[in-house]
């Protein structure tokens, strides 16, 4: 379907309840809850879960069942505001804990609640502002080329709830099965959610798969093409680079108590830097390739500068450009003068430049692989390397320079996370027929509320779980950021590895390989790209390995999988948030049944996990083709 033929679910000339008191209040509540839960998850394992679909599902339950409201645009507004909490939390927890760690080392004071809130607010608002002039270019103009899987999945959830019938049953079947699956795996822990095998005797390498449904659902929605490029990056990382480094490095790099420790050590000390370089280069290449589209977008925006945008169609109205540019200028000035932020005018300029760059890159990346797999930390690493180098060159060194660098990195990290989330929300809104201007205001409300709550959440977790960097709160991403800044300031950063990643990305571009998808696979652990690949293969099987009477019958089968995958993502997200809340209150240990396997939990559990996951994938295929006419 071409862009001209696309029609939103709610036509532009139809006005239904959207920005209401109920939707705003419920959205604010979701933003606080999802922000807090994801802060905990990210500090424990270095990853967060997308909140858009869980918020949409909860919204439908509250607004439709309890409040008896039936506006799809109200539901969309709830998820728009609610998902802001998750994204802002992700950006903050990947960087800010580094200052807490330096404070524990006696290098500085801990950041105050208000300082954390102000930095988070600046980054969150910039992320929203940067996406406003890019909406037409990335969401509308590239509607067919950038799937935005979670945005698409969220729209399917909303539409299924609106239309009811078979679509609703498909979505909520996937949701229910995925929720049970997630609870059994990560709640009761009857089998592990990740299965990894590492080898070091003759060929040092690692393989693995996340056996939970959400990533397989993302792979199904994205399709085989994008999934295979991501998986190729993971293969290069774990089956080529790690063995090569182990072979040529010898005993100097092969250190660890077992094969898993050896592979993990090589990945963390070498391959991750290569991946960060590839992601940074991929971002630059993407920016260069999309520059004509961006110029066209800004030319269109400049024509409307200062004009009242309320005269256009409802579904094309954005916040006016004068408001956006004024907001960006005010934030840049504020960062230079607010006490405690330690960002000088040069730092503010770097934030605006890098912020816009990574907002564009982040939006395109989540358009390919979804927000849950957006390598925000990779972009933050690239920012920190350049920023710290610039600050060091201008004489800003020591603790002051490191804190300034992490402050800039925090803002950029939040910008990238918020831009990706805003993109997904705007994609959902584009499909269901929301008003972009109202969505953008909703994002700003969610940002404000989340910024005011994230500081308290970080202090609560830090004081309750032994501090950041401890076994309970490892804060893996923030620990890496801390290491990068100290490495640049001390002259110990492995630039060779960074440039290896850069030129790997260049080679991928020369070979006409989608460099961002490939670089993301190179940067992320292979057990994350493997289930995405399996999901892509599953869709390919449904599309090509069964006989259908017509294209419509084939499309209906494929669409069943998309709806089912949307439900899987929602189910896992909801239970992930629920388990995080249980963990905060210490209830997670009470329901842990992993001891039933005794000393063989990890081996037996892995076998059980693989068997269950295999049957789960087979059931998806069977569900998609069930009821089709089998005659040729």
Legacy VTK file of the C-alpha trace (Angstrom):
# vtk DataFile Version 3.0
C-alpha trace
ASCII
DATASET POLYDATA
POINTS 632 float
0.000 0.000 0.000
1.470 3.341 -0.989
1.616 6.294 1.325
-1.144 8.088 -0.621
-3.465 5.124 -0.154
-2.906 4.867 3.581
-5.913 5.792 5.699
-5.746 5.982 9.502
-8.309 4.093 11.574
-9.851 7.370 12.823
-10.169 9.716 9.813
-8.690 13.211 10.002
-12.125 14.809 9.751
-13.489 12.851 12.720
-13.007 14.171 16.258
-13.196 11.733 19.179
-12.061 12.038 22.843
-8.262 11.950 22.993
-6.543 14.334 25.420
-8.869 13.856 28.403
-8.461 14.027 32.174
-8.822 10.243 32.441
-6.188 9.542 29.780
-3.695 12.020 31.253
-4.097 10.837 34.868
-3.846 7.173 33.929
-0.897 7.908 31.637
0.943 9.723 34.454
0.383 6.747 36.744
1.749 4.385 34.091
4.798 6.627 33.551
5.718 6.498 37.238
5.163 2.740 37.574
6.969 1.753 34.377
9.797 4.193 35.052
10.429 2.773 38.517
10.159 -0.880 37.444
12.440 -0.404 34.459
14.987 1.446 36.555
15.256 -1.634 38.724
15.493 -4.023 35.792
18.093 -1.927 34.021
20.263 -1.621 37.110
20.059 -5.372 37.706
20.630 -6.718 34.205
21.429 -3.726 31.977
18.241 -3.967 29.890
14.739 -2.528 30.072
11.373 -3.580 28.648
9.192 -1.472 26.393
6.199 0.012 28.181
4.078 1.144 25.216
2.198 -2.105 24.686
1.740 -2.942 28.385
0.420 0.588 28.939
-1.987 0.196 26.016
-3.284 -3.110 27.364
-3.769 -1.744 30.877
-5.403 1.352 29.419
-7.957 -0.732 27.548
-8.767 -2.621 30.715
-9.229 0.502 32.841
-10.858 2.843 30.318
-13.110 0.305 28.603
-13.985 -2.137 31.353
-13.981 0.095 34.429
-14.711 3.604 33.117
-16.823 2.398 30.159
-14.990 4.646 27.661
-14.524 3.431 24.098
-12.168 5.923 22.417
-9.091 4.327 20.858
-7.345 7.698 20.892
-7.715 7.961 24.677
-6.066 4.549 24.989
-3.311 5.709 22.667
-2.745 8.830 24.789
-2.344 6.689 27.915
0.368 4.552 26.333
2.045 7.660 24.882
2.398 9.287 28.308
3.093 6.017 30.118
5.904 4.848 27.847
7.859 8.062 28.501
8.689 6.808 32.005
10.384 3.667 30.710
12.477 5.520 28.126
13.616 8.276 30.452
14.513 5.714 33.113
16.589 3.737 30.590
18.627 6.790 29.631
19.186 7.861 33.229
20.187 4.515 34.731
22.671 3.745 31.959
24.791 6.759 32.965
23.929 8.563 36.235
24.943 5.707 38.593
28.551 6.374 37.521
28.476 9.571 39.616
27.249 7.549 42.618
30.197 5.181 42.123
32.672 8.065 41.956
31.078 9.476 45.114
31.687 6.156 46.877
35.318 6.435 45.780
35.543 9.908 47.339
35.976 11.797 44.048
32.775 13.854 44.305
29.447 14.268 46.066
26.375 12.244 45.207
24.028 14.046 42.812
21.017 15.591 44.526
17.440 14.601 43.787
16.855 17.904 41.999
20.028 17.637 39.938
18.992 14.216 38.647
15.506 15.557 37.892
16.797 18.597 35.979
19.272 16.582 33.880
16.593 13.986 33.104
14.069 16.689 32.220
16.503 18.441 29.858
17.297 15.197 28.029
13.680 14.056 27.881
12.338 17.322 26.480
15.139 17.542 23.910
14.344 13.997 22.762
10.728 14.981 22.178
11.582 18.335 20.566
14.077 16.832 18.113
11.505 14.308 16.888
8.831 16.886 16.066
10.405 18.190 12.813
11.474 14.642 11.894
8.014 13.093 12.196
7.000 13.634 8.590
10.291 12.334 7.177
10.605 9.208 9.313
7.066 8.265 10.307
5.013 9.378 7.307
7.392 9.391 4.321
9.014 6.071 5.327
5.861 4.358 6.528
6.484 1.248 4.417
10.274 1.095 4.808
10.522 1.592 8.582
8.195 -0.902 10.303
8.662 0.381 13.897
7.724 -3.080 15.195
6.595 -2.064 18.672
4.670 0.899 17.313
2.979 -1.403 14.808
2.357 -4.011 17.503
0.882 -1.386 19.816
-1.471 -0.192 17.090
-2.561 -3.785 16.485
-3.327 -4.154 20.192
-5.364 -0.937 20.177
-7.191 -1.864 16.979
-7.918 -5.356 18.257
-9.439 -3.893 21.393
-11.485 -1.459 19.271
-12.748 -3.966 16.744
-13.105 -6.932 19.051
-13.970 -10.292 17.477
-11.305 -12.595 16.132
-8.529 -9.992 16.128
-8.947 -9.378 19.816
-8.898 -13.100 20.529
-5.649 -13.542 18.584
-3.914 -10.702 20.404
-5.047 -11.742 23.849
-4.276 -15.396 23.160
-0.680 -14.395 22.515
-0.729 -12.118 25.539
-2.020 -14.804 27.892
0.325 -17.540 26.715
3.326 -15.208 26.771
2.447 -13.929 30.244
2.257 -17.453 31.631
5.483 -18.391 29.829
7.307 -15.357 31.262
6.026 -15.938 34.792
7.033 -19.604 34.750
10.507 -18.784 33.379
11.467 -15.646 35.295
9.002 -15.750 38.190
8.859 -19.385 39.246
12.185 -20.000 37.475
11.239 -23.512 36.403
13.647 -22.988 33.495
16.100 -20.191 32.667
15.080 -17.429 30.263
18.482 -17.467 28.569
20.312 -20.521 27.311
24.001 -19.985 26.622
26.817 -22.389 25.810
30.453 -21.363 25.689
33.480 -23.316 24.482
37.164 -22.674 25.092
39.104 -25.895 24.639
39.773 -25.896 20.889
37.656 -23.026 19.604
36.772 -20.252 22.024
33.264 -19.030 21.175
29.766 -18.694 22.498
26.219 -19.326 21.319
22.915 -18.740 23.005
19.271 -17.775 22.766
16.813 -15.817 24.876
13.944 -18.300 25.059
11.264 -15.782 26.041
8.586 -14.933 23.459
8.992 -11.151 23.054
12.161 -11.132 20.960
10.826 -13.895 18.718
7.753 -11.697 18.288
9.923 -8.746 17.305
11.657 -10.964 14.731
8.328 -12.082 13.306
7.093 -8.505 12.970
10.370 -7.302 11.412
10.649 -10.248 9.030
13.539 -12.408 7.864
15.484 -9.674 6.055
16.203 -7.447 9.041
16.483 -10.422 11.398
19.204 -12.108 9.362
21.371 -8.981 9.250
21.173 -8.663 13.015
22.022 -12.320 13.451
24.944 -11.973 11.033
26.371 -9.284 13.291
26.037 -11.616 16.276
27.744 -14.443 14.377
30.646 -12.140 13.488
30.908 -11.107 17.111
30.718 -14.472 18.877
31.888 -16.970 16.251
34.568 -14.918 14.475
35.927 -12.043 16.551
35.946 -13.755 19.951
37.705 -16.909 18.639
40.206 -14.751 16.703
41.011 -12.606 19.726
41.373 -15.711 21.905
43.662 -17.395 19.350
45.945 -14.452 18.650
45.865 -13.090 22.190
46.743 -16.367 23.825
47.031 -16.506 27.596
46.952 -12.709 27.858
43.220 -12.631 26.979
42.048 -16.174 27.785
41.445 -15.623 31.472
38.573 -16.966 33.517
37.427 -19.863 35.666
35.394 -21.465 32.883
34.474 -21.130 29.210
31.568 -18.770 29.931
33.808 -16.427 31.919
36.410 -16.451 29.144
33.896 -15.616 26.417
32.263 -12.981 28.597
35.605 -11.404 29.431
36.659 -11.185 25.763
33.296 -9.762 24.760
33.317 -7.147 27.522
36.976 -6.156 27.112
37.311 -6.233 23.318
34.261 -7.019 21.193
31.967 -4.559 22.928
34.253 -1.686 21.967
34.273 -2.949 18.381
30.479 -3.032 18.459
30.318 0.500 19.867
32.538 1.723 17.022
30.333 -0.034 14.472
27.156 1.471 15.919
28.696 4.948 15.909
29.851 4.558 12.302
26.487 3.124 11.322
24.832 6.157 12.813
27.027 8.526 10.818
26.395 6.583 7.602
22.666 6.607 8.298
22.733 10.343 8.897
24.569 10.967 5.625
22.171 8.757 3.652
19.070 10.393 5.142
20.416 13.938 4.892
18.407 14.803 1.733
15.196 13.683 3.430
16.088 15.666 6.523
16.784 18.791 4.461
13.426 18.397 2.770
11.739 17.990 6.150
13.355 21.077 7.658
12.666 23.103 4.530
9.021 22.222 4.970
9.219 23.073 8.681
10.899 26.431 8.042
8.118 27.407 5.640
5.685 26.999 8.508
7.910 28.708 11.080
5.883 31.006 13.321
2.586 30.100 11.692
-0.438 28.696 13.445
-0.462 25.000 12.544
-4.064 24.530 13.651
-5.247 25.240 10.126
-4.118 21.877 8.733
-5.769 18.484 9.039
-6.002 17.148 12.566
-3.700 14.190 11.842
-0.931 16.432 10.434
-0.697 19.001 13.226
2.613 19.174 15.088
3.831 21.559 17.749
4.820 24.819 15.973
8.481 25.279 15.008
8.809 28.525 16.970
7.893 26.606 20.128
10.365 23.805 19.367
13.313 26.107 18.587
12.586 28.302 21.597
12.424 25.257 23.849
15.750 23.913 22.562
17.409 27.325 23.075
16.026 27.717 26.619
17.208 24.232 27.608
20.697 24.865 26.168
21.013 28.111 28.140
19.559 26.588 31.312
22.118 23.764 31.289
24.910 26.357 31.393
23.600 28.254 34.414
21.768 25.772 36.644
24.069 25.013 39.630
25.436 21.501 39.839
25.032 20.428 36.205
28.664 21.430 35.387
27.911 21.869 31.682
29.628 24.859 30.045
28.566 26.514 26.750
30.789 24.105 24.798
29.079 21.183 26.509
25.646 22.629 25.691
26.634 22.946 22.031
27.873 19.341 22.015
24.575 18.209 23.538
22.524 19.938 20.828
24.720 18.575 18.018
25.002 15.018 19.322
21.420 15.083 20.581
19.938 15.853 17.186
22.259 13.377 15.483
21.419 10.511 17.817
17.714 11.390 17.920
17.662 10.823 14.150
19.758 7.665 14.384
17.775 6.308 17.324
14.492 6.825 15.508
15.708 4.923 12.450
17.147 2.123 14.587
13.964 1.543 16.558
12.184 1.650 13.226
14.186 -1.436 12.317
14.461 -3.442 15.517
12.183 -1.868 18.114
12.824 0.144 21.259
13.723 -2.873 23.397
16.773 -3.508 21.210
17.764 0.124 20.661
21.479 0.197 21.628
21.218 3.487 23.502
24.313 2.638 25.511
26.289 2.221 22.278
25.367 5.736 21.229
26.196 6.994 24.713
29.623 5.361 24.507
30.340 7.095 21.206
29.224 10.416 22.728
31.314 9.938 25.859
34.438 9.106 23.875
34.247 12.274 21.782
32.979 14.510 24.595
35.593 13.383 27.098
38.324 13.831 24.500
37.117 17.400 23.751
36.877 18.291 27.450
40.327 16.880 28.100
41.743 18.849 25.169
40.286 22.089 26.558
41.782 21.500 30.009
38.680 20.197 31.792
40.126 17.112 33.463
39.980 15.187 36.712
36.738 14.649 38.616
35.267 17.864 37.208
35.866 16.728 33.636
34.506 13.231 34.292
31.321 14.558 35.896
30.846 17.049 33.044
31.285 14.207 30.536
28.801 11.907 32.265
26.304 14.784 32.585
26.525 15.402 28.837
26.361 11.653 28.198
23.292 11.342 30.415
21.413 14.023 28.506
22.379 12.442 25.164
21.447 8.969 26.392
18.021 10.177 27.489
17.606 12.098 24.218
18.248 8.913 22.224
15.942 6.811 24.401
13.139 9.377 24.321
13.477 9.944 20.572
13.119 6.209 19.969
10.102 5.957 22.247
8.477 9.051 20.733
8.972 7.572 17.271
7.187 4.359 18.221
4.337 6.324 19.792
3.995 8.601 16.773
3.944 5.516 14.519
1.104 4.074 16.575
-0.681 7.408 16.429
-0.197 7.642 12.655
-1.880 4.267 12.180
-4.804 4.791 14.559
-5.377 8.431 13.532
-4.162 10.358 16.588
-3.346 14.063 16.642
0.494 14.399 16.599
0.444 17.704 18.482
-1.523 16.182 21.356
0.764 13.160 21.428
3.796 15.424 21.612
2.256 17.294 24.534
1.560 13.924 26.150
5.220 12.960 25.755
6.209 16.208 27.491
3.866 15.471 30.405
5.260 11.956 30.763
8.797 13.350 30.648
8.107 15.875 33.414
6.515 13.333 35.737
9.210 10.720 35.106
12.027 13.224 35.635
10.577 14.156 39.021
10.343 10.514 40.101
13.536 8.953 38.738
15.822 10.614 41.295
13.828 9.220 44.209
13.782 5.777 42.599
17.559 5.783 42.119
18.200 6.822 45.720
15.715 4.236 46.995
17.336 1.415 45.036
20.866 2.543 45.873
20.148 2.670 49.597
18.174 -0.598 49.621
20.402 -2.870 47.546
23.969 -2.159 48.596
24.733 0.664 46.175
25.390 0.755 42.441
28.048 -1.633 41.252
27.173 -4.174 43.937
26.116 -7.748 43.236
22.439 -6.841 43.682
22.648 -3.672 41.536
25.491 -4.285 39.120
24.492 -1.322 36.901
26.453 -2.876 33.997
25.867 -0.061 31.496
26.816 2.697 33.924
29.914 0.737 34.949
30.956 0.633 31.288
30.366 4.375 30.875
32.513 5.000 33.944
35.264 2.846 32.477
35.104 4.654 29.112
35.422 8.107 30.673
38.268 7.034 32.955
39.942 5.393 29.970
39.840 8.557 27.850
40.889 10.832 30.702
43.715 8.459 31.607
44.679 7.680 28.001
43.868 3.967 28.303
40.906 3.643 25.890
41.460 0.969 23.179
41.123 3.188 20.086
42.229 0.333 17.845
39.111 -1.636 18.762
36.876 1.385 18.190
38.286 1.894 14.684
38.039 -1.819 13.910
34.307 -1.464 14.529
34.136 1.666 12.393
35.678 -0.077 9.396
33.589 -3.214 9.894
30.582 -0.927 9.456
32.161 0.649 6.376
32.676 -2.799 4.820
29.050 -3.679 5.566
27.920 -0.504 3.803
30.134 -1.239 0.778
28.528 -4.687 0.541
25.104 -3.012 0.634
24.282 -4.597 3.969
21.941 -2.494 6.163
24.690 -1.276 8.423
22.602 -0.322 11.454
20.900 -3.698 11.763
24.260 -5.419 11.273
26.047 -3.162 13.773
23.325 -3.661 16.369
23.759 -7.423 16.061
27.507 -6.978 16.455
27.080 -4.878 19.594
24.372 -6.856 21.395
24.960 -10.291 22.958
24.198 -13.067 20.488
21.462 -14.556 22.674
19.351 -11.470 21.889
19.724 -11.571 18.103
19.185 -15.346 17.923
15.488 -15.333 18.924
14.892 -12.385 16.570
16.338 -14.534 13.798
14.118 -17.444 14.854
11.103 -15.136 14.739
12.081 -13.990 11.243
12.463 -17.596 10.083
9.060 -18.402 11.564
7.438 -15.684 9.466
9.310 -16.857 6.379
7.994 -20.392 6.927
4.427 -19.119 7.284
4.781 -17.009 4.132
6.546 -19.513 1.887
6.241 -23.094 3.099
2.483 -23.562 3.102
0.053 -23.702 0.202
-2.629 -21.048 0.069
-5.562 -20.603 -2.296
-5.080 -16.870 -2.616
-2.867 -13.983 -1.639
-5.545 -12.882 0.801
-5.479 -16.235 2.555
-1.697 -16.005 2.793
-1.884 -12.434 4.085
-4.474 -13.422 6.696
-2.175 -16.169 7.985
0.806 -13.818 8.167
-1.306 -11.141 9.872
-2.399 -13.681 12.467
1.252 -14.038 13.384
1.694 -10.269 13.626
-1.289 -10.012 15.975
-0.107 -13.000 17.973
3.403 -11.505 18.198
1.939 -8.213 19.395
0.209 -10.100 22.151
3.416 -11.927 23.068
5.320 -8.666 23.425
2.524 -7.249 25.567
2.294 -10.321 27.795
6.000 -10.485 28.494
6.158 -6.750 29.143
3.295 -6.822 31.628
4.698 -9.741 33.586
8.205 -8.251 33.435
6.908 -5.125 35.170
4.984 -7.243 37.692
8.053 -9.340 38.538
10.131 -6.187 38.972
7.647 -4.939 41.562
7.783 -8.309 43.347
11.577 -8.096 43.365
11.555 -4.628 44.927
9.518 -6.026 47.829
11.608 -9.214 48.055
8.745 -11.525 47.062
10.616 -12.893 44.039
12.719 -15.204 46.229
9.642 -16.680 47.882
8.266 -17.960 44.564
11.610 -19.168 43.182
11.284 -22.912 42.442
14.625 -23.373 40.670
15.809 -25.618 43.502
13.626 -28.501 42.349
16.385 -29.516 39.928
18.931 -29.599 42.724
22.517 -29.155 41.647
21.609 -29.814 38.024
19.344 -26.789 37.676
21.352 -25.082 34.990
21.829 -28.137 32.799
18.359 -29.643 33.207
16.762 -26.205 33.157
18.461 -25.309 29.881
17.244 -28.522 28.281
13.703 -27.848 29.482
13.923 -24.253 28.216
15.014 -25.311 24.728
12.287 -27.967 24.490
9.579 -25.552 25.642
10.812 -22.789 23.326
10.881 -25.179 20.348
7.289 -26.263 20.937
6.338 -22.623 21.418
7.702 -21.660 17.983
5.981 -24.654 16.376
2.722 -23.612 18.033
3.029 -20.134 16.505
3.318 -21.637 13.030
0.367 -23.912 13.685
-1.677 -21.020 15.039
-0.962 -18.903 11.953
-2.001 -21.548 9.409
-4.868 -23.037 11.413
-8.134 -23.027 9.505
-6.632 -22.356 6.073
-8.056 -24.127 3.026
-5.595 -26.948 2.332
-6.697 -27.592 -1.238
-4.385 -26.392 -3.977
LINES 1 633
632 0 1 2 3 4 5 6 7 8 9 10 11 12 13 14 15 16 17 18 19 20 21 22 23 24 25 26 27 28 29 30 31 32 33 34 35 36 37 38 39 40 41 42 43 44 45 46 47 48 49 50 51 52 53 54 55 56 57 58 59 60 61 62 63 64 65 66 67 68 69 70 71 72 73 74 75 76 77 78 79 80 81 82 83 84 85 86 87 88 89 90 91 92 93 94 95 96 97 98 99 100 101 102 103 104 105 106 107 108 109 110 111 112 113 114 115 116 117 118 119 120 121 122 123 124 125 126 127 128 129 130 131 132 133 134 135 136 137 138 139 140 141 142 143 144 145 146 147 148 149 150 151 152 153 154 155 156 157 158 159 160 161 162 163 164 165 166 167 168 169 170 171 172 173 174 175 176 177 178 179 180 181 182 183 184 185 186 187 188 189 190 191 192 193 194 195 196 197 198 199 200 201 202 203 204 205 206 207 208 209 210 211 212 213 214 215 216 217 218 219 220 221 222 223 224 225 226 227 228 229 230 231 232 233 234 235 236 237 238 239 240 241 242 243 244 245 246 247 248 249 250 251 252 253 254 255 256 257 258 259 260 261 262 263 264 265 266 267 268 269 270 271 272 273 274 275 276 277 278 279 280 281 282 283 284 285 286 287 288 289 290 291 292 293 294 295 296 297 298 299 300 301 302 303 304 305 306 307 308 309 310 311 312 313 314 315 316 317 318 319 320 321 322 323 324 325 326 327 328 329 330 331 332 333 334 335 336 337 338 339 340 341 342 343 344 345 346 347 348 349 350 351 352 353 354 355 356 357 358 359 360 361 362 363 364 365 366 367 368 369 370 371 372 373 374 375 376 377 378 379 380 381 382 383 384 385 386 387 388 389 390 391 392 393 394 395 396 397 398 399 400 401 402 403 404 405 406 407 408 409 410 411 412 413 414 415 416 417 418 419 420 421 422 423 424 425 426 427 428 429 430 431 432 433 434 435 436 437 438 439 440 441 442 443 444 445 446 447 448 449 450 451 452 453 454 455 456 457 458 459 460 461 462 463 464 465 466 467 468 469 470 471 472 473 474 475 476 477 478 479 480 481 482 483 484 485 486 487 488 489 490 491 492 493 494 495 496 497 498 499 500 501 502 503 504 505 506 507 508 509 510 511 512 513 514 515 516 517 518 519 520 521 522 523 524 525 526 527 528 529 530 531 532 533 534 535 536 537 538 539 540 541 542 543 544 545 546 547 548 549 550 551 552 553 554 555 556 557 558 559 560 561 562 563 564 565 566 567 568 569 570 571 572 573 574 575 576 577 578 579 580 581 582 583 584 585 586 587 588 589 590 591 592 593 594 595 596 597 598 599 600 601 602 603 604 605 606 607 608 609 610 611 612 613 614 615 616 617 618 619 620 621 622 623 624 625 626 627 628 629 630 631
